[in-house]
Amino acid sequence: MLERSSGDATDGQSYELDATSAYSILGVEPGSAPEDVRRAYLDRIREWHPDRHPNDPRKRQAGDLVSRRINEAYHILYKNHSRTRYRVERKNRPYYIEEDTSSQDHEISVVARISMIFMLILCCVMISTITLWSMLIF
């Protein structure tokens, strides 16, 4: 499962991983809960960390390669989870504007339109009140 493939980097270059292979490297099923991914990451990194073999350069080098791959797999899955969570939280905001990458036209949600109309009315009332008070004072 964690064998070295022909595309592995030995000089600090990045591995070419996708989410599917990241799941297999960590030994979890696609769609696993973030807590399960984190637990699998911690278990794997403890097992393969290069500091576990301080006196054996060969095992240390192998551990270094595998732990790099484990770290990158975790980073890919964590980043994907963070992006998904951000999108969900962002859509729940009242002023959310749906992003459409196919065109530059953005539609504003009904809640955002109502909120903007309310703010406009509130500003008009405040300006009227200030103007009335200034006329009464002077």
N, CA, C and O atoms as a GROMACS GRO file, in nm:
protein
  552
    1MET      N    1   0.083  -0.119   0.000
    1MET     CA    2   0.000   0.000   0.000
    1MET      C    3   0.087   0.125   0.000
    1MET      O    4   0.054   0.223  -0.067
    2LEU      N    5   0.196   0.123   0.074
    2LEU     CA    6   0.282   0.240   0.081
    2LEU      C    7   0.413   0.218   0.007
    2LEU      O    8   0.516   0.275   0.043
    3GLU      N    9   0.408   0.134  -0.096
    3GLU     CA   10   0.530   0.109  -0.170
    3GLU      C   11   0.569   0.234  -0.248
    3GLU      O   12   0.489   0.324  -0.271
    4ARG      N   13   0.693   0.235  -0.285
    4ARG     CA   14   0.745   0.347  -0.362
    4ARG      C   15   0.709   0.327  -0.509
    4ARG      O   16   0.734   0.221  -0.566
    5SER      N   17   0.651   0.430  -0.570
    5SER     CA   18   0.616   0.421  -0.712
    5SER      C   19   0.719   0.497  -0.793
    5SER      O   20   0.804   0.566  -0.738
    6SER      N   21   0.709   0.485  -0.925
    6SER     CA   22   0.808   0.549  -1.012
    6SER      C   23   0.802   0.700  -1.003
    6SER      O   24   0.900   0.766  -1.038
    7GLY      N   25   0.690   0.758  -0.958
    7GLY     CA   26   0.678   0.903  -0.952
    7GLY      C   27   0.717   0.962  -0.818
    7GLY      O   28   0.698   1.081  -0.795
    8ASP      N   29   0.772   0.879  -0.727
    8ASP     CA   30   0.810   0.930  -0.597
    8ASP      C   31   0.926   1.027  -0.606
    8ASP      O   32   1.015   1.012  -0.690
    9ALA      N   33   0.924   1.126  -0.519
    9ALA     CA   34   1.030   1.225  -0.517
    9ALA      C   35   1.132   1.188  -0.410
    9ALA      O   36   1.095   1.144  -0.301
   10THR      N   37   1.256   1.205  -0.441
   10THR     CA   38   1.359   1.176  -0.342
   10THR      C   39   1.434   1.301  -0.301
   10THR      O   40   1.514   1.296  -0.208
   11ASP      N   41   1.409   1.412  -0.368
   11ASP     CA   42   1.485   1.533  -0.338
   11ASP      C   43   1.395   1.648  -0.291
   11ASP      O   44   1.426   1.764  -0.316
   12GLY      N   45   1.284   1.616  -0.223
   12GLY     CA   46   1.198   1.720  -0.169
   12GLY      C   47   1.092   1.768  -0.266
   12GLY      O   48   1.018   1.861  -0.234
   13GLN      N   49   1.083   1.707  -0.385
   13GLN     CA   50   0.980   1.747  -0.478
   13GLN      C   51   0.845   1.695  -0.430
   13GLN      O   52   0.838   1.604  -0.348
   14SER      N   53   0.739   1.754  -0.483
   14SER     CA   54   0.605   1.716  -0.444
   14SER      C   55   0.562   1.589  -0.516
   14SER      O   56   0.599   1.566  -0.632
   15TYR      N   57   0.484   1.506  -0.449
   15TYR     CA   58   0.428   1.387  -0.509
   15TYR      C   59   0.302   1.428  -0.584
   15TYR      O   60   0.235   1.524  -0.547
   16GLU      N   61   0.269   1.354  -0.689
   16GLU     CA   62   0.146   1.377  -0.763
   16GLU      C   63   0.040   1.284  -0.707
   16GLU      O   64   0.028   1.169  -0.750
   17LEU      N   65  -0.039   1.333  -0.612
   17LEU     CA   66  -0.143   1.253  -0.550
   17LEU      C   67  -0.278   1.316  -0.579
   17LEU      O   68  -0.288   1.437  -0.598
   18ASP      N   69  -0.380   1.234  -0.583
   18ASP     CA   70  -0.515   1.284  -0.588
   18ASP      C   71  -0.587   1.234  -0.463
   18ASP      O   72  -0.529   1.159  -0.384
   19ALA      N   73  -0.711   1.274  -0.446
   19ALA     CA   74  -0.783   1.238  -0.323
   19ALA      C   75  -0.800   1.087  -0.310
   19ALA      O   76  -0.794   1.033  -0.199
   20THR      N   77  -0.822   1.017  -0.422
   20THR     CA   78  -0.842   0.872  -0.416
   20THR      C   79  -0.718   0.800  -0.364
   20THR      O   80  -0.728   0.716  -0.275
   21SER      N   81  -0.601   0.834  -0.419
   21SER     CA   82  -0.480   0.769  -0.371
   21SER      C   83  -0.443   0.816  -0.231
   21SER      O   84  -0.380   0.743  -0.155
   22ALA      N   85  -0.483   0.939  -0.195
   22ALA     CA   86  -0.458   0.987  -0.059
   22ALA      C   87  -0.534   0.903   0.042
   22ALA      O   88  -0.482   0.870   0.149
   23TYR      N   89  -0.658   0.868   0.010
   23TYR     CA   90  -0.735   0.781   0.099
   23TYR      C   91  -0.668   0.645   0.114
   23TYR      O   92  -0.660   0.592   0.225
   24SER      N   93  -0.618   0.590   0.003
   24SER     CA   94  -0.556   0.458   0.012
   24SER      C   95  -0.425   0.463   0.088
   24SER      O   96  -0.392   0.368   0.160
   25ILE      N   97  -0.350   0.570   0.076
   25ILE     CA   98  -0.224   0.584   0.151
   25ILE      C   99  -0.252   0.586   0.301
   25ILE      O  100  -0.178   0.524   0.379
   26LEU      N  101  -0.358   0.656   0.341
   26LEU     CA  102  -0.390   0.663   0.483
   26LEU      C  103  -0.469   0.541   0.530
   26LEU      O  104  -0.485   0.521   0.651
   27GLY      N  105  -0.518   0.460   0.436
   27GLY     CA  106  -0.589   0.338   0.474
   27GLY      C  107  -0.730   0.362   0.520
   27GLY      O  108  -0.781   0.288   0.604
   28VAL      N  109  -0.797   0.466   0.468
   28VAL     CA  110  -0.936   0.493   0.502
   28VAL      C  111  -1.020   0.491   0.375
   28VAL      O  112  -0.968   0.505   0.264
   29GLU      N  113  -1.148   0.475   0.392
   29GLU     CA  114  -1.241   0.473   0.279
   29GLU      C  115  -1.269   0.616   0.233
   29GLU      O  116  -1.273   0.708   0.315
   30PRO      N  117  -1.290   0.636   0.102
   30PRO     CA  118  -1.331   0.769   0.054
   30PRO      C  119  -1.460   0.812   0.122
   30PRO      O  120  -1.553   0.733   0.137
   31GLY      N  121  -1.465   0.936   0.161
   31GLY     CA  122  -1.582   0.988   0.230
   31GLY      C  123  -1.578   0.967   0.380
   31GLY      O  124  -1.677   0.992   0.448
   32SER      N  125  -1.466   0.920   0.433
   32SER     CA  126  -1.454   0.898   0.578
   32SER      C  127  -1.463   1.031   0.651
   32SER      O  128  -1.432   1.137   0.596
   33ALA      N  129  -1.505   1.024   0.774
   33ALA     CA  130  -1.516   1.144   0.857
   33ALA      C  131  -1.377   1.203   0.881
   33ALA      O  132  -1.278   1.130   0.886
   34PRO      N  133  -1.370   1.335   0.895
   34PRO     CA  134  -1.240   1.399   0.918
   34PRO      C  135  -1.167   1.344   1.041
   34PRO      O  136  -1.044   1.338   1.042
   35GLU      N  137  -1.242   1.305   1.143
   35GLU     CA  138  -1.179   1.250   1.263
   35GLU      C  139  -1.112   1.116   1.233
   35GLU      O  140  -1.005   1.085   1.287
   36ASP      N  141  -1.177   1.036   1.146
   36ASP     CA  142  -1.119   0.907   1.108
   36ASP      C  143  -0.993   0.927   1.024
   36ASP      O  144  -0.895   0.853   1.040
   37VAL      N  145  -0.996   1.026   0.935
   37VAL     CA  146  -0.879   1.057   0.852
   37VAL      C  147  -0.764   1.102   0.941
   37VAL      O  148  -0.650   1.062   0.920
   38ARG      N  149  -0.794   1.186   1.039
   38ARG     CA  150  -0.689   1.237   1.128
   38ARG      C  151  -0.629   1.123   1.212
   38ARG      O  152  -0.508   1.116   1.229
   39ARG      N  153  -0.714   1.036   1.263
   39ARG     CA  154  -0.667   0.923   1.343
   39ARG      C  155  -0.579   0.831   1.259
   39ARG      O  156  -0.474   0.787   1.305
   40ALA      N  157  -0.622   0.803   1.135
   40ALA     CA  158  -0.543   0.718   1.046
   40ALA      C  159  -0.409   0.784   1.015
   40ALA      O  160  -0.306   0.717   1.010
   41TYR      N  161  -0.410   0.916   0.994
   41TYR     CA  162  -0.287   0.990   0.968
   41TYR      C  163  -0.191   0.976   1.086
   41TYR      O  164  -0.074   0.944   1.067
   42LEU      N  165  -0.241   1.000   1.206
   42LEU     CA  166  -0.155   0.992   1.324
   42LEU      C  167  -0.099   0.852   1.343
   42LEU      O  168   0.018   0.836   1.379
   43ASP      N  169  -0.181   0.750   1.320
   43ASP     CA  170  -0.134   0.612   1.332
   43ASP      C  171  -0.024   0.582   1.231
   43ASP      O  172   0.078   0.523   1.265
   44ARG      N  173  -0.046   0.622   1.106
   44ARG     CA  174   0.052   0.595   1.000
   44ARG      C  175   0.182   0.671   1.023
   44ARG      O  176   0.291   0.615   1.008
   45ILE      N  177   0.171   0.797   1.060
   45ILE     CA  178   0.293   0.878   1.076
   45ILE      C  179   0.374   0.827   1.195
   45ILE      O  180   0.497   0.832   1.193
   46ARG      N  181   0.306   0.778   1.300
   46ARG     CA  182   0.378   0.720   1.413
   46ARG      C  183   0.453   0.594   1.370
   46ARG      O  184   0.564   0.568   1.415
   47GLU      N  185   0.390   0.518   1.284
   47GLU     CA  186   0.449   0.393   1.238
   47GLU      C  187   0.569   0.417   1.146
   47GLU      O  188   0.669   0.346   1.155
   48TRP      N  189   0.562   0.517   1.058
   48TRP     CA  190   0.664   0.536   0.954
   48TRP      C  191   0.759   0.653   0.978
   48TRP      O  192   0.845   0.678   0.894
   49HIS      N  193   0.746   0.723   1.088
   49HIS     CA  194   0.830   0.843   1.108
   49HIS      C  195   0.979   0.805   1.108
   49HIS      O  196   1.018   0.707   1.170
   50PRO      N  197   1.062   0.885   1.038
   50PRO     CA  198   1.204   0.850   1.028
   50PRO      C  199   1.279   0.853   1.162
   50PRO      O  200   1.383   0.788   1.175
   51ASP      N  201   1.229   0.926   1.260
   51ASP     CA  202   1.297   0.932   1.390
   51ASP      C  203   1.285   0.801   1.468
   51ASP      O  204   1.351   0.785   1.571
   52ARG      N  205   1.203   0.709   1.423
   52ARG     CA  206   1.192   0.580   1.489
   52ARG      C  207   1.315   0.493   1.463
   52ARG      O  208   1.338   0.394   1.532
   53HIS      N  209   1.395   0.530   1.362
   53HIS     CA  210   1.513   0.451   1.325
   53HIS      C  211   1.637   0.542   1.318
   53HIS      O  212   1.692   0.562   1.210
   54PRO      N  213   1.681   0.595   1.431
   54PRO     CA  214   1.793   0.689   1.428
   54PRO      C  215   1.927   0.623   1.391
   54PRO      O  216   2.017   0.691   1.341
   55ASN      N  217   1.942   0.492   1.415
   55ASN     CA  218   2.070   0.426   1.392
   55ASN      C  219   2.077   0.346   1.262
   55ASN      O  220   2.181   0.288   1.231
   56ASP      N  221   1.968   0.342   1.187
   56ASP     CA  222   1.965   0.266   1.063
   56ASP      C  223   1.933   0.361   0.947
   56ASP      O  224   1.816   0.393   0.924
   57PRO      N  225   2.035   0.407   0.873
   57PRO     CA  226   2.013   0.505   0.767
   57PRO      C  227   1.918   0.456   0.657
   57PRO      O  228   1.843   0.536   0.600
   58ARG      N  229   1.920   0.328   0.629
   58ARG     CA  230   1.833   0.276   0.523
   58ARG      C  231   1.685   0.283   0.563
   58ARG      O  232   1.600   0.327   0.486
   59LYS      N  233   1.656   0.240   0.685
   59LYS     CA  234   1.519   0.247   0.735
   59LYS      C  235   1.476   0.392   0.755
   59LYS      O  236   1.360   0.428   0.734
   60ARG      N  237   1.572   0.475   0.796
   60ARG     CA  238   1.541   0.617   0.816
   60ARG      C  239   1.504   0.682   0.683
   60ARG      O  240   1.410   0.761   0.678
   61GLN      N  241   1.577   0.652   0.577
   61GLN     CA  242   1.548   0.708   0.446
   61GLN      C  243   1.411   0.658   0.395
   61GLN      O  244   1.333   0.736   0.341
   62ALA      N  245   1.385   0.529   0.413
   62ALA     CA  246   1.255   0.475   0.372
   62ALA      C  247   1.142   0.541   0.451
   62ALA      O  248   1.038   0.576   0.395
   63GLY      N  249   1.163   0.557   0.580
   63GLY     CA  250   1.064   0.624   0.664
   63GLY      C  251   1.041   0.768   0.623
   63GLY      O  252   0.929   0.819   0.629
   64ASP      N  253   1.149   0.834   0.580
   64ASP     CA  254   1.137   0.972   0.534
   64ASP      C  255   1.050   0.982   0.409
   64ASP      O  256   0.962   1.068   0.400
   65LEU      N  257   1.074   0.892   0.313
   65LEU     CA  258   0.994   0.892   0.190
   65LEU      C  259   0.847   0.862   0.218
   65LEU      O  260   0.758   0.931   0.167
   66VAL      N  261   0.822   0.761   0.299
   66VAL     CA  262   0.684   0.722   0.328
   66VAL      C  263   0.614   0.830   0.410
   66VAL      O  264   0.498   0.860   0.385
   67SER      N  265   0.683   0.888   0.508
   67SER     CA  266   0.619   0.991   0.590
   67SER      C  267   0.589   1.116   0.508
   67SER      O  268   0.490   1.184   0.535
   68ARG      N  269   0.672   1.148   0.409
   68ARG     CA  270   0.640   1.260   0.320
   68ARG      C  271   0.511   1.233   0.244
   68ARG      O  272   0.425   1.321   0.230
   69ARG      N  273   0.500   1.112   0.196
   69ARG     CA  274   0.380   1.074   0.122
   69ARG      C  275   0.256   1.076   0.212
   69ARG      O  276   0.149   1.120   0.170
   70ILE      N  277   0.271   1.030   0.334
   70ILE     CA  278   0.160   1.032   0.430
   70ILE      C  279   0.119   1.176   0.460
   70ILE      O  280   0.000   1.207   0.464
   71ASN      N  281   0.218   1.263   0.482
   71ASN     CA  282   0.189   1.403   0.509
   71ASN      C  283   0.116   1.469   0.394
   71ASN      O  284   0.020   1.544   0.414
   72GLU      N  285   0.160   1.442   0.272
   72GLU     CA  286   0.094   1.501   0.157
   72GLU      C  287  -0.048   1.449   0.140
   72GLU      O  288  -0.139   1.524   0.106
   73ALA      N  289  -0.067   1.320   0.164
   73ALA     CA  290  -0.202   1.263   0.154
   73ALA      C  291  -0.294   1.329   0.256
   73ALA      O  292  -0.408   1.363   0.224
   74TYR      N  293  -0.246   1.346   0.378
   74TYR     CA  294  -0.328   1.410   0.481
   74TYR      C  295  -0.357   1.555   0.443
   74TYR      O  296  -0.469   1.602   0.461
   75HIS      N  297  -0.258   1.624   0.391
   75HIS     CA  298  -0.276   1.763   0.351
   75HIS      C  299  -0.383   1.774   0.242
   75HIS      O  300  -0.466   1.864   0.247
   76ILE      N  301  -0.381   1.684   0.145
   76ILE     CA  302  -0.480   1.686   0.037
   76ILE      C  303  -0.621   1.665   0.093
   76ILE      O  304  -0.713   1.738   0.058
   77LEU      N  305  -0.637   1.567   0.179
   77LEU     CA  306  -0.769   1.538   0.233
   77LEU      C  307  -0.815   1.647   0.329
   77LEU      O  308  -0.934   1.682   0.329
   78TYR      N  309  -0.725   1.701   0.409
   78TYR     CA  310  -0.762   1.808   0.501
   78TYR      C  311  -0.801   1.933   0.423
   78TYR      O  312  -0.898   2.000   0.458
   79LYS      N  313  -0.727   1.963   0.318
   79LYS     CA  314  -0.755   2.081   0.236
   79LYS      C  315  -0.892   2.066   0.168
   79LYS      O  316  -0.970   2.161   0.166
   80ASN      N  317  -0.922   1.948   0.115
   80ASN     CA  318  -1.052   1.924   0.052
   80ASN      C  319  -1.164   1.938   0.154
   80ASN      O  320  -1.269   1.996   0.124
   81HIS      N  321  -1.143   1.884   0.275
   81HIS     CA  322  -1.246   1.896   0.379
   81HIS      C  323  -1.265   2.042   0.418
   81HIS      O  324  -1.378   2.086   0.438
   82SER      N  325  -1.156   2.117   0.429
   82SER     CA  326  -1.166   2.258   0.466
   82SER      C  327  -1.240   2.338   0.360
   82SER      O  328  -1.323   2.423   0.391
   83ARG      N  329  -1.209   2.311   0.233
   83ARG     CA  330  -1.279   2.382   0.126
   83ARG      C  331  -1.428   2.352   0.127
   83ARG      O  332  -1.509   2.443   0.111
   84THR      N  333  -1.464   2.226   0.147
   84THR     CA  334  -1.605   2.189   0.150
   84THR      C  335  -1.675   2.257   0.267
   84THR      O  336  -1.784   2.311   0.250
   85ARG      N  337  -1.613   2.255   0.385
   85ARG     CA  338  -1.672   2.319   0.502
   85ARG      C  339  -1.687   2.468   0.479
   85ARG      O  340  -1.789   2.526   0.518
   86TYR      N  341  -1.588   2.532   0.418
   86TYR     CA  342  -1.594   2.675   0.390
   86TYR      C  343  -1.709   2.707   0.295
   86TYR      O  344  -1.782   2.803   0.318
   87ARG      N  345  -1.726   2.626   0.189
   87ARG     CA  346  -1.834   2.650   0.094
   87ARG      C  347  -1.970   2.637   0.162
   87ARG      O  348  -2.060   2.717   0.136
   88VAL      N  349  -1.987   2.536   0.248
   88VAL     CA  350  -2.114   2.516   0.316
   88VAL      C  351  -2.142   2.633   0.410
   88VAL      O  352  -2.253   2.686   0.411
   89GLU      N  353  -2.042   2.674   0.488
   89GLU     CA  354  -2.062   2.786   0.579
   89GLU      C  355  -2.091   2.915   0.502
   89GLU      O  356  -2.173   2.996   0.544
   90ARG      N  357  -2.024   2.931   0.390
   90ARG     CA  358  -2.041   3.052   0.311
   90ARG      C  359  -2.180   3.060   0.250
   90ARG      O  360  -2.238   3.168   0.242
   91LYS      N  361  -2.233   2.946   0.206
   91LYS     CA  362  -2.368   2.946   0.148
   91LYS      C  363  -2.474   2.977   0.251
   91LYS      O  364  -2.584   3.022   0.215
   92ASN      N  365  -2.446   2.955   0.378
   92ASN     CA  366  -2.544   2.981   0.482
   92ASN      C  367  -2.547   3.127   0.525
   92ASN      O  368  -2.631   3.166   0.606
   93ARG      N  369  -2.458   3.209   0.472
   93ARG     CA  370  -2.457   3.352   0.506
   93ARG      C  371  -2.571   3.422   0.432
   93ARG      O  372  -2.605   3.384   0.320
   94PRO      N  373  -2.632   3.526   0.495
   94PRO     CA  374  -2.745   3.593   0.429
   94PRO      C  375  -2.705   3.673   0.305
   94PRO      O  376  -2.789   3.697   0.219
   95TYR      N  377  -2.580   3.715   0.294
   95TYR     CA  378  -2.538   3.795   0.180
   95TYR      C  379  -2.461   3.714   0.078
   95TYR      O  380  -2.383   3.769   0.000
   96TYR      N  381  -2.482   3.584   0.079
   96TYR     CA  382  -2.408   3.498  -0.011
   96TYR      C  383  -2.448   3.523  -0.156
   96TYR      O  384  -2.566   3.529  -0.188
   97ILE      N  385  -2.348   3.537  -0.243
   97ILE     CA  386  -2.371   3.551  -0.386
   97ILE      C  387  -2.312   3.427  -0.450
   97ILE      O  388  -2.192   3.400  -0.438
   98GLU      N  389  -2.395   3.351  -0.520
   98GLU     CA  390  -2.351   3.228  -0.585
   98GLU      C  391  -2.248   3.261  -0.692
   98GLU      O  392  -2.273   3.346  -0.778
   99GLU      N  393  -2.133   3.195  -0.687
   99GLU     CA  394  -2.030   3.217  -0.787
   99GLU      C  395  -2.055   3.128  -0.907
   99GLU      O  396  -2.072   3.006  -0.893
  100ASP      N  397  -2.058   3.188  -1.023
  100ASP     CA  398  -2.076   3.113  -1.147
  100ASP      C  399  -1.952   3.135  -1.231
  100ASP      O  400  -1.928   3.246  -1.279
  101THR      N  401  -1.873   3.029  -1.251
  101THR     CA  402  -1.748   3.044  -1.323
  101THR      C  403  -1.769   3.053  -1.473
  101THR      O  404  -1.677   3.091  -1.545
  102SER      N  405  -1.889   3.016  -1.522
  102SER     CA  406  -1.911   3.019  -1.666
  102SER      C  407  -1.940   3.158  -1.719
  102SER      O  408  -1.919   3.185  -1.837
  103SER      N  409  -1.988   3.248  -1.633
  103SER     CA  410  -2.014   3.385  -1.678
  103SER      C  411  -1.987   3.480  -1.563
  103SER      O  412  -1.966   3.439  -1.449
  104GLN      N  413  -1.987   3.608  -1.595
  104GLN     CA  414  -1.959   3.709  -1.493
  104GLN      C  415  -2.086   3.758  -1.424
  104GLN      O  416  -2.078   3.837  -1.330
  105ASP      N  417  -2.205   3.712  -1.468
  105ASP     CA  418  -2.330   3.754  -1.408
  105ASP      C  419  -2.352   3.676  -1.279
  105ASP      O  420  -2.344   3.554  -1.277
  106HIS      N  421  -2.381   3.750  -1.171
  106HIS     CA  422  -2.407   3.687  -1.043
  106HIS      C  423  -2.549   3.720  -1.001
  106HIS      O  424  -2.592   3.835  -1.010
  107GLU      N  425  -2.620   3.619  -0.956
  107GLU     CA  426  -2.754   3.642  -0.906
  107GLU      C  427  -2.747   3.655  -0.756
  107GLU      O  428  -2.677   3.580  -0.688
  108ILE      N  429  -2.821   3.751  -0.705
  108ILE     CA  430  -2.824   3.774  -0.561
  108ILE      C  431  -2.943   3.700  -0.504
  108ILE      O  432  -3.052   3.703  -0.562
  109SER      N  433  -2.923   3.634  -0.393
  109SER     CA  434  -3.030   3.554  -0.333
  109SER      C  435  -3.142   3.645  -0.284
  109SER      O  436  -3.123   3.766  -0.266
  110VAL      N  437  -3.258   3.587  -0.263
  110VAL     CA  438  -3.376   3.662  -0.218
  110VAL      C  439  -3.350   3.724  -0.082
  110VAL      O  440  -3.386   3.840  -0.058
  111VAL      N  441  -3.288   3.650   0.006
  111VAL     CA  442  -3.259   3.702   0.140
  111VAL      C  443  -3.167   3.823   0.131
  111VAL      O  444  -3.186   3.921   0.202
  112ALA      N  445  -3.067   3.816   0.042
  112ALA     CA  446  -2.976   3.929   0.027
  112ALA      C  447  -3.049   4.050  -0.030
  112ALA      O  448  -3.024   4.163   0.012
  113ARG      N  449  -3.139   4.029  -0.124
  113ARG     CA  450  -3.216   4.141  -0.180
  113ARG      C  451  -3.303   4.206  -0.075
  113ARG      O  452  -3.308   4.329  -0.066
  114ILE      N  453  -3.372   4.126   0.004
  114ILE     CA  454  -3.458   4.180   0.111
  114ILE      C  455  -3.373   4.257   0.212
  114ILE      O  456  -3.412   4.364   0.258
  115SER      N  457  -3.258   4.202   0.246
  115SER     CA  458  -3.168   4.268   0.341
  115SER      C  459  -3.120   4.402   0.287
  115SER      O  460  -3.112   4.501   0.360
  116MET      N  461  -3.086   4.406   0.158
  116MET     CA  462  -3.039   4.532   0.098
  116MET      C  463  -3.151   4.636   0.093
  116MET      O  464  -3.126   4.754   0.118
  117ILE      N  465  -3.273   4.594   0.062
  117ILE     CA  466  -3.386   4.687   0.060
  117ILE      C  467  -3.411   4.741   0.200
  117ILE      O  468  -3.435   4.861   0.218
  118PHE      N  469  -3.406   4.654   0.299
  118PHE     CA  470  -3.425   4.697   0.437
  118PHE      C  471  -3.318   4.799   0.479
  118PHE      O  472  -3.349   4.899   0.542
  119MET      N  473  -3.193   4.772   0.442
  119MET     CA  474  -3.085   4.865   0.475
  119MET      C  475  -3.105   5.000   0.406
  119MET      O  476  -3.078   5.105   0.465
  120LEU      N  477  -3.151   4.999   0.282
  120LEU     CA  478  -3.177   5.123   0.208
  120LEU      C  479  -3.288   5.203   0.275
  120LEU      O  480  -3.276   5.325   0.291
  121ILE      N  481  -3.395   5.136   0.314
  121ILE     CA  482  -3.504   5.205   0.384
  121ILE      C  483  -3.456   5.260   0.516
  121ILE      O  484  -3.489   5.373   0.552
  122LEU      N  485  -3.378   5.183   0.589
  122LEU     CA  486  -3.324   5.228   0.717
  122LEU      C  487  -3.236   5.352   0.700
  122LEU      O  488  -3.244   5.445   0.780
  123CYS      N  489  -3.153   5.352   0.597
  123CYS     CA  490  -3.068   5.469   0.571
  123CYS      C  491  -3.152   5.592   0.537
  123CYS      O  492  -3.123   5.702   0.584
  124CYS      N  493  -3.256   5.574   0.457
  124CYS     CA  494  -3.344   5.686   0.422
  124CYS      C  495  -3.412   5.742   0.546
  124CYS      O  496  -3.422   5.864   0.562
  125VAL      N  497  -3.459   5.656   0.634
  125VAL     CA  498  -3.524   5.700   0.758
  125VAL      C  499  -3.425   5.775   0.845
  125VAL      O  500  -3.459   5.877   0.904
  126MET      N  501  -3.302   5.724   0.854
  126MET     CA  502  -3.201   5.792   0.936
  126MET      C  503  -3.166   5.930   0.879
  126MET      O  504  -3.153   6.026   0.955
  127ILE      N  505  -3.152   5.940   0.749
  127ILE     CA  506  -3.121   6.069   0.686
  127ILE      C  507  -3.237   6.166   0.708
  127ILE      O  508  -3.214   6.284   0.736
  128SER      N  509  -3.359   6.120   0.695
  128SER     CA  510  -3.476   6.205   0.718
  128SER      C  511  -3.481   6.254   0.861
  128SER      O  512  -3.509   6.370   0.887
  129THR      N  513  -3.453   6.165   0.953
  129THR     CA  514  -3.455   6.201   1.095
  129THR      C  515  -3.347   6.304   1.126
  129THR      O  516  -3.373   6.401   1.196
  130ILE      N  517  -3.229   6.283   1.074
  130ILE     CA  518  -3.119   6.378   1.098
  130ILE      C  519  -3.152   6.514   1.038
  130ILE      O  520  -3.128   6.617   1.100
  131THR      N  521  -3.208   6.513   0.916
  131THR     CA  522  -3.245   6.640   0.853
  131THR      C  523  -3.354   6.711   0.933
  131THR      O  524  -3.346   6.833   0.952
  132LEU      N  525  -3.453   6.639   0.979
  132LEU     CA  526  -3.561   6.699   1.058
  132LEU      C  527  -3.507   6.757   1.187
  132LEU      O  528  -3.543   6.869   1.223
  133TRP      N  529  -3.422   6.684   1.257
  133TRP     CA  530  -3.366   6.733   1.382
  133TRP      C  531  -3.278   6.856   1.359
  133TRP      O  532  -3.280   6.950   1.438
  134SER      N  533  -3.201   6.854   1.251
  134SER     CA  534  -3.116   6.971   1.226
  134SER      C  535  -3.200   7.094   1.193
  134SER      O  536  -3.161   7.206   1.227
  135MET      N  537  -3.314   7.076   1.128
  135MET     CA  538  -3.403   7.189   1.098
  135MET      C  539  -3.466   7.241   1.225
  135MET      O  540  -3.484   7.362   1.239
  136LEU      N  541  -3.500   7.155   1.318
  136LEU     CA  542  -3.561   7.196   1.444
  136LEU      C  543  -3.462   7.266   1.535
  136LEU      O  544  -3.499   7.360   1.607
  137ILE      N  545  -3.338   7.223   1.533
  137ILE     CA  546  -3.237   7.282   1.620
  137ILE      C  547  -3.197   7.420   1.572
  137ILE      O  548  -3.182   7.512   1.653
  138PHE      N  549  -3.180   7.437   1.442
  138PHE     CA  550  -3.133   7.565   1.390
  138PHE      C  551  -3.253   7.643   1.348
  138PHE      O  552  -3.239   7.756   1.300
   0.00000   0.00000   0.00000
